[in-house]
Amino acid sequence: MNIRGEKGRDRHLGDPIRVLLVEDNEVEAELTHRQLDASGIRHVMRRVETEESMRAELEAFRPTIILSDFTLPTFDGLSALAIAHEHAPEIPFLFVSGTIGEERAIEALRRGAVDYVLKSNLARLGPAVKRALAEAAARTVRRQQEAQIARLTGVLRMLSGINGVVVRIHDRNELLREACRLAVSVGGYQAAVVALRHARTQTLETVAWSGVDLGEAAQLCDSIAKRSGQDRFGTFLDSDGEGALVRHESVGREGSTEPSGGASEPADAGRSVIGLPLIVDKTVLGILIVCNRERDSLNEEESRILREVAANLSFALQYLQQDSRVRLLSYFDVLTGLAKRTLFCERLDRLLRRSAKVGARHAVAVIDVENLSVVNDSLGRHAGDLLLQLLADRLKRRFRDTDQLAHFAGGTFAIVQPASGATQECIDSLTGQLTELLAEPFVLEGNNVPVAARSGIAVYPEDGREGEVLVQRSEAALWTAKASGNRHRHYSAEQHSARLARVSLERKLRGALEHQQFELYYQPKVAVKTRRIDGVEALIRWNDPDTGVVSPAEFLPILEQSGLIVEVGDWVIERAAGDCQEWQRAGLPPIRVAVNISARQLHLPDFVARFLKHTQTWATERCGLDIEITESALIDESSAEVGKLKMLRAAGATVAIDDFGTGYSSLSRLAHLPIDTLKIDRTFTNAMTLDPRGRKLVAVIIEIARAFRMQVVAEGVETQEQLDALWQLGCDQSQGYLHSKPVTREQFAELLQHGKGRYILPKDAPDSPAQTSEAPRSA
């Protein structure tokens, strides 16, 4: 049934909408038609009553919107909705019914209906239809935009892939084939062809294609050349000699703009064909042809990307002509003429494959010239380059087969030599040759310049069976030689594993600070005579989630060597200051907390400011932070570090020399250093009760401290006998497991609370020390 709406012709411009009405009642259909007219909606309507007729009209009528009753004699509205979603899911579906209830209306909306209008309130129909059509139009625009974005994304990915290919592939035809493949598989084009200009005939010659066979590729080239005019190549140049993209709308046979099908159909039928010139020095070398599946689908952004693709391929063609020189520069060092690392490893692999057949052995050495930067700085960079050239000449004279030499970078060279005899004999022979090589100085601008070098050596097959592996292990041995101070070092799996473990530990330590895995423990310093807690030392611990609590002896050296000690040291100062303030706020006895400061921290220009920002607002004479340093941190009494210590002392902090006696000391230096306390190292404390000389040494340290008006703290006190001896020698404080092991901040707070911090005593002991003339014996 056809019903044409004419009343709204003057009110609403544009083509009428096509309304498919699923309705069994002609009267209701007429009312619907009139209501649409009354709403100013121009329309053509067709009414269906059965499932079969609805399917047929969906195909033939192609409606703009579907209006449906909910209850029909042969099938229901939900079935109609399902059919619509199956055949035309983009068409809005709206129920117009007098029997639909609220629950069924909700179910209908859940299944995809856009709205429902009650026949008793047809005034809502016009606005509902207009809203549904507007939303459908918006969805169509959105889909088109999303499709365009997806298309441009594919083309951008194609550009990225072709850029990677230009860098990676050095064979011209392989490069162009891969570019065509990416245009089809990634860019989404139906076909891609590259044709190059034949030097003699000046015709286009197909060299790469994808998405089509060779016959179709040739037809595409002929088609775009013919349509571009008689001059096949000038068409692709604009007035400035740059590339002019040529577009051709696809056609069928006899000029039809629709595909005609059939075997004789042109290769570009049903496609939009784009020709992109490949230009070098304003000369067209060839063309890249891509075919869209749709006609006229190329926008300005896509044109820009395609021009960039053509420009990059043109760039690749230009520089592939210089490939032999490029490969030379990539494999050989210009300065010395020796192979670079990549070529050396390739040559070494070939040599090792031959050696494996006959059981031969070889030694690989990586050599590094020392203090090359000194030559560059003192005599100039040209002198450093000349030195490397002279060294390369010596290597070539001594090791005749230059295929077995390499120059990696800077002052680093590599050698591979046949090895015979025991492994150590091979190493001794090679290191002997290297020593002879550098025995004579080099003459640079009239100056005799002696040169020293270190080397790392790995032997095939013991230390590795591949070229790259042997070179890496030689470099690892060289690193060990530098770290240990040796001239030459043979690769050691154990040392290499230790180095890897160190690197792994350093990496974990960097994460430990970030993830708050460090903790501070506190060990009391106790007055020897009264057993009063006179102070406390903050000791860092690392609670590794993988292995548990790690000993400071394992990770502190790594923190020092890596420089992480500065960040960790700042954290220690901040944490200790926070704990001390917390004890103070809890009403516990005031306490001085000593923190260990590394030489790296003390060398920082702003160390004093870093320290005081955590203490100066709250510290008092009896409550605050002190510092402990090692003797090695102080170079001389006039150094900047000494000045920083004086500033800290003026601000109220005391300074202790830790592990006194284990470093280098002199009485004259002690007289001028701003030191308040000497800490006797635990090794002397342990020896004190075992050897009379040990007791004398401790006595001398105490006498020195007294002479310079310093306090003395003995570390590592573990027995009552040691404590009694310290009492008899007049030591001020003791620190060790006899009194307390290092404890958490909460446990130390309990120690301060017990006896109000006056004594280290068992909790059931009296709250006062034994008042005798002999050494107190409670621990």
Secondary structure, DSSP 8 states (H G I E B T S, - for coil): -EEE--TTTTTS-S--EEEEEE-S-HHHHHHHHHHHHHTT--EEEEEE-SHHHHHHHHHHT--SEEEE-S--SSS-HHHHHHHHHHH-TTS-EEEEESS--HHHHHHHHHTT--EEEEGGGGGGHHHHHHHHHHHHHHHHHHHHHHHHHHHHHHHHHHHHHHHHHHHH---HHHHHHHHHHHHHHTT--SEEEEEEE-TTT--EEEEEEESS-HHHHHHHHHHHHHHT-SSTTGGGB-TTS-B--EEE----GGG-SS---STTS-TTTTSEEEEEEEEETTEEEEEEEEEESSTT---HHHHHHHHHHHHHHHHHHHHHTTHHHHHHHHHB-TTT--B-HHHHHHHHHHHHHHHHHHT-EEEEEEEEETTHHHHHHHH-HHHHHHHHHHHHHHHHHHS--GGGEEEEETTEEEEEEEE-SSHHHHHHHHHHHHHHHTSS-EEETTEEE---EEEEEEEETTT-SSHHHHHHHHHHHHHHHHHHT-SEEE--HHHHHHHHHHHHHHHHHHHHHHTT-EEEEEEEEEETTT--EEEEEEEEEEEETTTEEE-HHHHHHHHHHHSTHHHHHHHHHHHHHHHHHHHHHTT----EEEEE--HHHHHSTTHHHHHHTTTTTT--SSSEEEEEE-GGG---TTSHHHHHHHHHHHTT--EEEEEETSS---HHHHHHS---EEEE-HHHHHHHTT-HHHHHHHHHHHHHHHHTT-EEEEE---SHHHHHHHHHHT--EEESTTT---B-HHHHHHHHHGGGGS----TTS-SS----SS-----
